[in-house]
C-alpha cells in the first residue's frame, strides 16, 4: 500500500460511508490502522477481534458511566481524568450508565425471566406464535421478513416477558425501529419515542397499583433496592426501554439477514434443510456473526490502560467495533463468507463482559424457532433486497424491511 493511500485513509463512525457500507472501512482498519486514533474526538478505535474482546472484558479499566453509545457532540468534548460518576438522581438509563457492582446488583434483580432455563420453558409458546404468524402470512404469497414476520414475533415475546400489553405490536415494532435510526430529529421520531415511553410508564404504574399481568422484571425493580433507594416509575420505564428496544430491534434484522444469505447460497440452504432440526442452531450462530446489527459500543478509560498496544489515559474514550471484529481473519477463517456450519470459538454479537446482552437466550431461541418453522413450511422462496430498506445508522445496521415471495410451500 502506498504512503499516499495510508495518509488518505480516514475513519469517522458518523460519516455517511461508515453508516451506509462500513465493511470496506473495517477491513482497512483491521489490516492497516489498528488501533486507529481520531484526534478530533481524542478517541481510540479498535477493530480487531482480540482487542475488542479484551476491551469489553476489562471491567477494571473501562467504564460505561458516559453510556455505551457516544454521540458526535459528546466525543467533541475532550476530557482527561476520571470519567463522570453515573447520574443516580434521577437515573438516566440504568443499564447504559452503571458499572459493577451496582450494575451487577441491578442486573441480578431483573435476570430471572431471561435465564436459559426460564427461556427454554417458552419454546412451545414461541413455536405456537411463529406458526400462527406464518399461517396468516404465507397465504398472502408475499410479505416482509422483518416487518411482518420477525418483528411481530420479537416484539410480542419481549412484551410477554416484560408484562407489556401493546394494542398494536406491529406499530410498536415500527416505533422502535424508527427511534434507533438517524437523524434523531427525523419526522416521527419524537412521536415514536412518546408512544413507547407512554406504554412503559402506564405498565409500571399499573404494576405498582397491583394491576395488570405479573412482570418479574417490573416487580423486581419496584420492590428491590438496587441503587440505595427505591426507583421511581419514570426511571423504571426508562430502564425497560433498553430491554424493549434490544429485544425488538436487533433480532429481526438477524433473522431476515439469515434467510437472505441462505437464499443467495442454494447449496447451503439445501444442507440446512437436510440437517434440520440440528442444523438450525449452527446456521443461526453464523447469522449472528455475519448479520448482527450492532456496529460498535463505547467505553471510557477510568484508569491508565494499554489495549491493542496503545496507552489510554483516564477519561479517553474507546470505540470497540463488533461488526469489524466479527469479520477478523485472525479469529475466523474466510470471515467474509457465510458458512452455515462454521464452528466459531467466540462471538461478540451479544457483547461479552459485565454488560453482555441480557436477552441472549431469548434471542437465540426465537431466532432458531423462526428459522426452523419458516424453512419447514416453505420449500422455495425469493428474497427481494432491491425493494428492502437498510437505514442509515452509526449504531445498528441491517434490513428493517426485506420483502419475500413464497414460490412453493412445503
TIDODREN-386529 format. One record per residue (C-alpha): residue number from 1; residue in one letter; x, y, z. Coordinates in steps of 0.2 Angstrom, whole numbers, plus 5000, padded with zeros to 4 digits. Example, Ala and Ser with C-alpha at 12.3 -4.5 7.8 and 13.67 -1.06 7.14 Angstrom:
1|a|5062|4978|5039
2|s|5068|4995|5036
# end
This chain:
1|x|5000|5000|5000
2|x|5007|5017|4996
3|x|5011|5031|5008
4|x|4998|5042|4999
5|x|4984|5028|5002
6|x|4989|5027|5020
7|x|4989|5045|5023
8|x|4972|5047|5014
9|x|4963|5035|5024
10|x|4950|5042|5036
11|x|4938|5033|5048
12|x|4924|5043|5057
13|x|4909|5032|5064
14|x|4897|5046|5060
15|x|4902|5048|5041
16|x|4890|5043|5028
17|x|4901|5029|5022
18|x|4903|5021|5040
19|x|4884|5022|5042
20|x|4879|5015|5024
21|x|4893|5002|5020
22|x|4906|5001|5034
23|x|4914|4984|5030
24|x|4927|4990|5017
25|x|4932|5003|5030
26|x|4933|4990|5044
27|x|4944|4979|5033
28|x|4956|4993|5030
29|x|4955|4997|5049
30|x|4959|4979|5054
31|x|4974|4977|5041
32|x|4982|4994|5041
33|x|4976|5005|5055
34|x|4973|4995|5071
35|x|4971|5004|5083
36|x|4966|5020|5075
37|x|4966|5037|5084
38|x|4954|5050|5080
39|x|4962|5066|5085
40|x|4945|5076|5083
41|x|4937|5066|5096
42|x|4953|5061|5106
43|x|4946|5043|5104
44|x|4955|5026|5100
45|x|4946|5014|5088
46|x|4948|4996|5090
47|x|4944|4984|5075
48|x|4952|4968|5078
49|x|4944|4954|5087
50|x|4956|4951|5101
51|x|4957|4970|5106
52|x|4938|4972|5105
53|x|4935|4956|5116
54|x|4948|4962|5129
55|x|4941|4979|5129
56|x|4923|4973|5133
57|x|4930|4960|5146
58|x|4940|4973|5156
59|x|4929|4980|5169
60|x|4943|4986|5180
61|x|4950|4999|5167
62|x|4934|5004|5157
63|x|4918|5012|5162
64|x|4900|5014|5155
65|x|4897|5030|5166
66|x|4896|5040|5150
67|x|4885|5027|5141
68|x|4890|5015|5128
69|x|4883|5024|5113
70|x|4893|5040|5111
71|x|4886|5054|5101
72|x|4897|5065|5090
73|x|4893|5080|5101
74|x|4899|5070|5116
75|x|4915|5065|5108
76|x|4919|5083|5103
77|x|4921|5087|5121
78|x|4938|5080|5127
79|x|4942|5077|5145
80|x|4955|5068|5155
81|x|4954|5062|5172
82|x|4941|5050|5180
83|x|4925|5048|5170
84|x|4910|5056|5177
85|x|4900|5047|5190
86|x|4884|5039|5184
87|x|4869|5050|5187
88|x|4858|5042|5200
89|x|4847|5057|5204
90|x|4837|5054|5194
91|x|4843|5038|5185
92|x|4845|5042|5166
93|x|4847|5024|5160
94|x|4851|5010|5171
95|x|4860|4998|5160
96|x|4869|5010|5150
97|x|4876|5021|5164
98|x|4880|5009|5178
99|x|4896|4999|5182
100|x|4899|4985|5193
101|x|4895|4982|5207
102|x|4879|4992|5206
103|x|4876|4986|5188
104|x|4878|4968|5194
105|x|4865|4970|5208
106|x|4853|4978|5197
107|x|4855|4965|5183
108|x|4853|4951|5195
109|x|4836|4958|5201
110|x|4829|4958|5183
111|x|4838|4942|5176
112|x|4826|4928|5182
113|x|4815|4928|5167
114|x|4829|4929|5155
115|x|4839|4914|5162
116|x|4842|4900|5150
117|x|4831|4888|5160
118|x|4817|4901|5160
119|x|4818|4904|5142
120|x|4819|4886|5137
121|x|4802|4883|5145
122|x|4795|4896|5132
123|x|4799|4885|5117
124|x|4782|4879|5114
125|x|4775|4896|5116
126|x|4787|4904|5104
127|x|4784|4889|5092
128|x|4765|4892|5093
129|x|4767|4911|5090
130|x|4778|4908|5075
131|x|4766|4895|5067
132|x|4751|4906|5070
133|x|4760|4921|5062
134|x|4766|4910|5047
135|x|4748|4904|5045
136|x|4742|4922|5042
137|x|4757|4927|5031
138|x|4760|4913|5019
139|x|4743|4913|5010
140|x|4747|4931|5005
141|x|4761|4925|4994
142|x|4772|4940|4998
143|x|4776|4948|5014
144|x|4791|4957|5024
145|x|4803|4945|5033
146|x|4807|4959|5046
147|x|4792|4970|5047
148|x|4778|4957|5045
149|x|4786|4941|5052
150|x|4802|4943|5063
151|x|4797|4959|5071
152|x|4780|4953|5076
153|x|4787|4938|5084
154|x|4801|4948|5093
155|x|4791|4962|5100
156|x|4777|4950|5105
157|x|4789|4939|5115
158|x|4798|4953|5124
159|x|4782|4961|5128
160|x|4776|4945|5136
161|x|4792|4943|5146
162|x|4791|4961|5152
163|x|4772|4960|5155
164|x|4768|4974|5142
165|x|4751|4973|5133
166|x|4753|4984|5117
167|x|4737|4987|5107
168|x|4746|4985|5091
169|x|4763|4975|5091
170|x|4767|4980|5073
171|x|4765|4998|5077
172|x|4776|4996|5092
173|x|4790|4987|5082
174|x|4789|5001|5069
175|x|4791|5014|5083
176|x|4806|5005|5090
177|x|4815|5004|5073
178|x|4811|5022|5070
179|x|4819|5028|5086
180|x|4836|5019|5083
181|x|4838|5027|5065
182|x|4846|5043|5062
183|x|4844|5058|5062
184|x|4836|5058|5079
185|x|4826|5073|5074
186|x|4818|5065|5059
187|x|4800|5066|5056
188|x|4790|5054|5068
189|x|4804|5050|5079
190|x|4798|5061|5094
191|x|4781|5053|5092
192|x|4788|5036|5091
193|x|4798|5039|5107
194|x|4782|5046|5116
195|x|4772|5030|5111
196|x|4785|5018|5118
197|x|4788|5028|5134
198|x|4769|5030|5137
199|x|4766|5011|5136
200|x|4781|5008|5148
201|x|4776|5021|5160
202|x|4757|5016|5160
203|x|4763|4997|5163
204|x|4774|5002|5178
205|x|4761|5012|5186
206|x|4748|4998|5184
207|x|4760|4986|5192
208|x|4764|4997|5207
209|x|4745|4998|5210
210|x|4745|4978|5209
211|x|4735|4978|5192
212|x|4739|4970|5175
213|x|4749|4955|5171
214|x|4763|4950|5183
215|x|4780|4955|5177
216|x|4795|4948|5186
217|x|4806|4962|5179
218|x|4795|4976|5183
219|x|4790|4969|5200
220|x|4809|4967|5204
221|x|4813|4985|5200
222|x|4798|4991|5210
223|x|4802|4981|5226
224|x|4821|4978|5226
225|x|4833|4991|5231
226|x|4847|4991|5219
227|x|4854|5009|5219
228|x|4852|5014|5238
229|x|4834|5020|5236
230|x|4818|5014|5228
231|x|4816|5018|5209
232|x|4803|5030|5203
233|x|4790|5024|5189
234|x|4799|5036|5176
235|x|4816|5028|5180
236|x|4809|5010|5178
237|x|4801|5015|5162
238|x|4817|5022|5155
239|x|4826|5006|5161
240|x|4814|4995|5152
241|x|4816|5004|5136
242|x|4833|4997|5134
243|x|4826|4979|5136
244|x|4812|4983|5124
245|x|4822|4990|5110
246|x|4836|4977|5112
247|x|4823|4963|5111
248|x|4813|4971|5097
249|x|4825|4979|5085
250|x|4840|4968|5083
251|x|4834|4950|5081
252|x|4823|4953|5066
253|x|4837|4960|5056
254|x|4847|4944|5060
255|x|4833|4933|5055
256|x|4829|4942|5039
257|x|4848|4943|5035
258|x|4850|4924|5038
259|x|4836|4919|5026
260|x|4843|4931|5013
261|x|4860|4924|5015
262|x|4854|4906|5013
263|x|4843|4911|4998
264|x|4859|4918|4990
265|x|4868|4901|4993
266|x|4856|4887|4987
267|x|4869|4873|4991
268|x|4870|4879|5009
269|x|4851|4881|5011
270|x|4849|4863|5005
271|x|4861|4857|5018
272|x|4852|4866|5032
273|x|4836|4859|5026
274|x|4843|4841|5025
275|x|4850|4843|5043
276|x|4835|4850|5052
277|x|4832|4852|5066
278|x|4850|4850|5072
279|x|4857|4862|5058
280|x|4846|4876|5063
281|x|4857|4881|5078
282|x|4874|4882|5069
283|x|4865|4892|5055
284|x|4858|4904|5066
285|x|4875|4906|5075
286|x|4883|4910|5059
287|x|4870|4923|5056
288|x|4874|4931|5072
289|x|4892|4933|5066
290|x|4888|4938|5049
291|x|4872|4949|5051
292|x|4872|4955|5069
293|x|4867|4973|5068
294|x|4877|4981|5082
295|x|4891|4991|5074
296|x|4901|4997|5090
297|x|4899|5002|5108
298|x|4910|5014|5118
299|x|4919|5013|5134
300|x|4928|5027|5144
301|x|4945|5023|5152
302|x|4944|5025|5171
303|x|4962|5022|5174
304|x|4978|5021|5163
305|x|4977|5005|5152
306|x|4985|4998|5137
307|x|4974|4990|5124
308|x|4980|4984|5107
309|x|4997|4990|5110
310|x|4992|5009|5114
311|x|4990|5018|5130
312|x|4974|5026|5135
313|x|4973|5039|5149
314|x|4959|5041|5161
315|x|4944|5050|5153
316|x|4949|5045|5135
317|x|4936|5035|5125
318|x|4937|5019|5116
319|x|4926|5013|5101
320|x|4925|4994|5101
321|x|4919|4989|5083
322|x|4909|4972|5085
323|x|4905|4972|5066
324|x|4923|4973|5062
325|x|4929|4960|5075
326|x|4916|4948|5068
327|x|4925|4948|5051
328|x|4943|4947|5058
329|x|4953|4933|5049
330|x|4963|4931|5064
331|x|4948|4924|5073
332|x|4938|4917|5058
333|x|4944|4908|5043
334|x|4936|4916|5027
335|x|4927|4929|5038
336|x|4918|4937|5023
337|x|4910|4921|5018
338|x|4893|4915|5026
339|x|4896|4897|5031
340|x|4881|4889|5040
341|x|4891|4875|5049
342|x|4905|4886|5055
343|x|4912|4881|5072
344|x|4916|4898|5080
345|x|4925|4898|5096
346|x|4919|4915|5102
347|x|4906|4928|5096
348|x|4904|4946|5100
349|x|4887|4949|5093
350|x|4879|4949|5111
351|x|4893|4958|5119
352|x|4904|4950|5132
353|x|4909|4955|5150
354|x|4898|4963|5163
355|x|4886|4972|5151
356|x|4883|4957|5139
357|x|4865|4956|5132
358|x|4853|4951|5145
359|x|4841|4944|5131
360|x|4854|4932|5124
361|x|4845|4916|5127
362|x|4828|4923|5122
363|x|4835|4929|5105
364|x|4844|4913|5101
365|x|4828|4903|5104
366|x|4817|4914|5095
367|x|4829|4915|5080
368|x|4831|4896|5079
369|x|4812|4893|5080
370|x|4808|4906|5067
371|x|4822|4899|5055
372|x|4816|4881|5058
373|x|4797|4885|5056
374|x|4800|4895|5040
375|x|4811|4883|5032
376|x|4799|4868|5037
377|x|4784|4877|5029
378|x|4792|4885|5014
379|x|4800|4874|5000
380|x|4805|4889|4989
381|x|4806|4907|4992
382|x|4814|4923|4984
383|x|4820|4937|4994
384|x|4820|4955|4986
385|x|4834|4966|4994
386|x|4832|4978|4979
387|x|4815|4983|4987
388|x|4821|4982|5005
389|x|4826|4995|5017
390|x|4843|4997|5025
391|x|4843|5013|5036
392|x|4857|5024|5039
393|x|4864|5022|5057
394|x|4881|5023|5066
395|x|4875|5010|5079
396|x|4863|4997|5071
397|x|4864|4991|5053
398|x|4853|4979|5044
399|x|4837|4976|5035
400|x|4822|4984|5043
401|x|4812|4979|5028
402|x|4815|4964|5017
403|x|4801|4958|5005
404|x|4800|4939|5002
405|x|4790|4930|4989
406|x|4784|4912|4993
407|x|4786|4902|4977
408|x|4781|4885|4984
409|x|4775|4879|5001
410|x|4782|4863|5008
# end
